[in-house]
């Protein structure tokens, strides 16, 4: 995802799962076609080096989960400041939040 309208549409129309290091928003848009993922890593995370490190970790974790995501689903992963200070928690929180968001999404239909 690259356009701010896509991020806004996903965060406002979907479900949300929060953990201590991140928040995952998921929404189903049949017109979207393929699966889409966007990352939000704000300045509260740290300087540019830290933000990029967190973003790379999130992209790596999302690549593993993307194959198990149904088509037409858009996800936004927003990192929280703890993602930079506690990097060991990030994979655990991500592994919990992503499937939970998809489960809530399919249950909400």
C-alpha positions, 0 to 999 in steps of 0.5 A: 500500500502506498496511497494515504486513502488506502491506509485511511480506508483500511484503518477506518473500515476494518478490525483492529488488534493491538499488542504492546509493540504494534497494532494490526488493522485488517479490512476486506475489499473485494475490489482490491484484488490481491492482498495488500500490506502497509506499514506505519512507523512514526517519528515516535519510534526513534530516528530514521535509522531506528524507524527503518530497522523496525520497518524492515523487521515488520516487512520480513515478518509480514512476508511469512504471513502473506501467503496465508492471507486470503485475497482481497484483504488489506492490512495496515501494521502500525508500530508502537514505540516499544517496537524499537526498545523491545525488539524481541517482543516484535515477532511474538506480538506480530505472530499473535496479532496478524492471524487474530485480525484475520480471524476477527475479519472473517468473523465480522463478515 
